[in-house]
Amino acid sequence: MSLCSLASHFQVHAAKGTNEDGGATLSYQAAALSFVYLWAALSLLAIPLILAMSAAAFRFYYWRPTYDTWKLKSNPKYPAPTTVRREILQTLACGALSTLCPAAALHLSAQGKLKAYCGVSEHGMLAEFVSAALVLVVCDFFEWGYHRMGHTLAPLWSRHRHHHVFSNPSPFAVIADDYLDQCVRAAPMLVLPALFPILKYGIL
């Protein structure tokens, strides 16, 4: 099943699995169920991917380290297993939070409330590539700018500092952020399709 049909499929499935208590109630229940299903599906895709990439780096640099891999560390010490466990738990939570905005974007797009679309637009493939490149640049710049402000502005540092509680992080701490921090970082995936027509795959 393609990403483009995923949200519509969950909407139909949620509507079938909801008891009819009246038109408006059914509609709200089906919409809520559809979103939960979609969020769960994206989380089940994202979290194993995040863990697999972190685990690959962890295995190379931290599992049975050699002098050559140790030289690549900026901190000569290795984190305690309890710290790595905390990193993994926080990464699991942030992995689920990072899929909230794309799930909401796909869910609302399936209802025609956002400007994300499937297929090639009337402007052709070149426009799709340009659009994808712009989304990548905008999201990357937003991520850099937000992270920079998290270190320079006191109100944002009060949230971002939780990410730096791991003073000697392992690869599992890459997205072990504060929960609000993680939601804000994912916000462009919801905001961009609300403002501009973009391909649904660009949301992810």
C-alpha positions as CSV (number, residue, x, y, z in Angstrom):
1,M,0.0,0.0,0.0
2,S,1.3,3.4,-0.9
3,L,1.8,6.3,1.4
4,C,-0.8,8.2,-0.6
5,S,-3.6,5.7,0.1
6,L,-2.6,4.9,3.7
7,A,-4.5,7.8,5.4
8,S,-7.6,7.1,3.3
9,H,-7.5,3.4,4.2
10,F,-7.3,4.1,7.9
11,Q,-10.3,6.5,7.6
12,V,-12.4,3.9,6.0
13,H,-11.3,1.2,8.4
14,A,-11.9,3.5,11.4
15,A,-15.4,4.4,10.2
16,K,-16.3,0.6,9.8
17,G,-15.0,-0.2,13.2
18,T,-17.0,2.6,15.0
19,N,-20.4,2.1,16.5
20,E,-23.0,4.5,15.1
21,D,-24.2,6.8,17.9
22,G,-25.3,9.5,15.5
23,G,-23.8,11.2,12.5
24,A,-21.6,13.8,14.2
25,T,-20.3,11.4,16.9
26,L,-19.4,8.8,14.3
27,S,-17.6,11.3,12.2
28,Y,-15.5,12.5,15.2
29,Q,-14.8,9.0,16.4
30,A,-13.8,7.8,13.0
31,A,-11.5,10.8,12.4
32,A,-9.8,10.2,15.8
33,L,-9.4,6.5,15.2
34,S,-8.1,7.1,11.7
35,F,-5.4,9.5,13.1
36,V,-4.4,7.1,15.9
37,Y,-4.0,4.2,13.4
38,L,-2.0,6.4,11.0
39,W,0.2,7.7,13.8
40,A,0.8,4.2,15.1
41,A,1.7,3.0,11.6
42,L,4.2,5.8,11.0
43,S,5.7,5.2,14.5
44,L,6.1,1.5,13.8
45,L,8.0,2.5,10.7
46,A,10.1,5.3,12.1
47,I,11.2,3.9,15.5
48,P,12.8,0.7,14.2
49,L,14.6,2.8,11.6
50,I,15.9,5.3,14.1
51,L,17.0,2.4,16.5
52,A,18.6,0.5,13.6
53,M,20.7,3.5,12.5
54,S,21.7,4.3,16.0
55,A,22.5,0.7,16.8
56,A,24.7,0.4,13.7
57,A,26.8,3.4,14.8
58,F,26.8,2.2,18.4
59,R,28.1,-1.2,17.3
60,F,30.9,0.3,15.3
61,Y,32.1,2.9,17.8
62,Y,31.1,1.5,21.2
63,W,30.7,-2.3,21.0
64,R,34.1,-3.8,21.7
65,P,36.0,-0.6,20.8
66,T,39.5,-0.5,19.5
67,Y,42.1,2.1,19.9
68,D,41.3,3.4,16.3
69,T,37.6,3.8,17.1
70,W,38.3,5.3,20.6
71,K,40.5,8.0,18.9
72,L,37.4,9.2,17.0
73,K,35.6,10.1,20.3
74,S,35.7,13.7,21.6
75,N,35.2,12.4,25.1
76,P,37.7,9.7,26.1
77,K,35.3,8.0,28.5
78,Y,32.4,5.7,27.5
79,P,28.9,6.3,28.9
80,A,27.5,3.9,31.6
81,P,25.0,1.3,30.5
82,T,22.3,3.0,32.7
83,T,22.9,6.2,30.7
84,V,22.6,4.5,27.4
85,R,19.3,2.8,28.6
86,R,17.9,6.3,29.4
87,E,19.0,7.5,26.0
88,I,17.1,4.7,24.3
89,L,14.0,5.2,26.3
90,Q,14.0,8.9,25.6
91,T,14.6,8.2,21.9
92,L,11.7,5.8,21.8
93,A,9.4,8.5,23.1
94,C,10.8,11.2,20.8
95,G,10.5,8.8,17.8
96,A,6.8,8.5,18.5
97,L,6.5,12.3,19.0
98,S,8.3,13.0,15.7
99,T,5.6,11.2,13.7
100,L,2.8,13.2,15.2
101,C,3.1,16.1,12.7
102,P,3.5,14.0,9.6
103,A,0.6,11.8,10.7
104,A,-1.6,14.9,11.2
105,A,-0.5,16.2,7.8
106,L,-1.4,13.0,6.0
107,H,-4.6,12.6,8.0
108,L,-5.8,16.2,7.2
109,S,-4.6,15.9,3.5
110,A,-6.8,12.8,3.1
111,Q,-9.7,14.9,4.2
112,G,-8.8,17.7,1.7
113,K,-7.9,20.1,4.5
114,L,-4.2,20.6,3.5
115,K,-2.5,21.1,0.1
116,A,-0.5,17.9,0.0
117,Y,-1.2,15.8,-3.0
118,C,-0.3,12.5,-4.7
119,G,1.0,11.9,-8.2
120,V,2.6,14.5,-10.5
121,S,1.2,18.0,-10.6
122,E,0.3,19.9,-13.7
123,H,3.7,21.5,-13.6
124,G,5.5,18.3,-14.3
125,M,8.4,16.3,-12.8
126,L,10.9,19.1,-12.8
127,A,8.5,21.1,-10.5
128,E,8.3,18.1,-8.2
129,F,12.1,17.8,-7.9
130,V,12.4,21.6,-7.2
131,S,9.6,21.4,-4.7
132,A,11.3,18.5,-2.9
133,A,14.6,20.3,-2.9
134,L,13.0,23.5,-1.4
135,V,11.2,21.4,1.3
136,L,14.6,19.8,2.2
137,V,16.3,23.2,2.4
138,V,13.6,24.9,4.4
139,C,13.3,22.0,6.9
140,D,17.1,21.8,7.3
141,F,17.4,25.5,7.8
142,F,14.5,25.5,10.2
143,E,16.2,22.7,12.1
144,W,19.5,24.5,12.2
145,G,17.9,27.9,13.2
146,Y,15.7,26.4,15.9
147,H,18.7,24.4,17.3
148,R,20.8,27.5,17.3
149,M,18.2,29.6,19.1
150,G,17.9,26.7,21.6
151,H,21.5,27.5,22.6
152,T,21.3,31.3,22.4
153,L,17.9,32.3,23.8
154,A,17.1,31.7,27.4
155,P,13.4,30.7,27.0
156,L,14.3,28.1,24.4
157,W,17.4,26.9,26.2
158,S,15.1,26.0,29.2
159,R,13.6,23.4,26.9
160,H,16.6,22.4,24.8
161,R,18.9,21.8,27.8
162,H,17.1,18.6,28.5
163,H,18.7,17.2,25.3
164,H,22.1,17.9,26.8
165,V,21.5,16.1,30.0
166,F,23.6,13.3,28.3
167,S,27.0,15.0,28.7
168,N,28.8,12.0,27.1
169,P,26.2,10.8,24.6
170,S,26.1,7.6,22.5
171,P,24.5,7.4,19.1
172,F,21.2,6.6,20.8
173,A,21.0,10.2,22.1
174,V,20.7,11.8,18.6
175,I,17.0,12.5,19.0
176,A,16.7,12.1,22.8
177,D,15.2,15.6,23.0
178,D,12.8,17.4,25.2
179,Y,9.3,16.4,24.1
180,L,8.2,19.9,23.2
181,D,11.5,20.4,21.4
182,Q,10.8,17.3,19.3
183,C,7.3,18.4,18.3
184,V,8.5,21.9,17.3
185,R,11.3,20.3,15.2
186,A,8.7,18.2,13.3
187,A,6.3,21.2,12.9
188,P,7.4,22.0,9.3
189,M,6.0,18.7,8.2
190,L,2.6,20.0,9.2
191,V,3.0,23.7,8.4
192,L,4.4,23.4,4.9
193,P,1.5,21.4,3.4
194,A,-0.9,23.8,5.1
195,L,0.7,26.7,3.2
196,F,1.9,25.2,-0.1
197,P,1.0,22.4,-2.5
198,I,3.6,19.7,-2.0
199,L,3.8,16.0,-2.7
200,K,2.7,13.9,0.2
201,Y,6.0,12.0,0.2
202,G,7.7,15.4,0.9
203,I,5.9,15.4,4.3
204,L,8.2,12.6,5.4
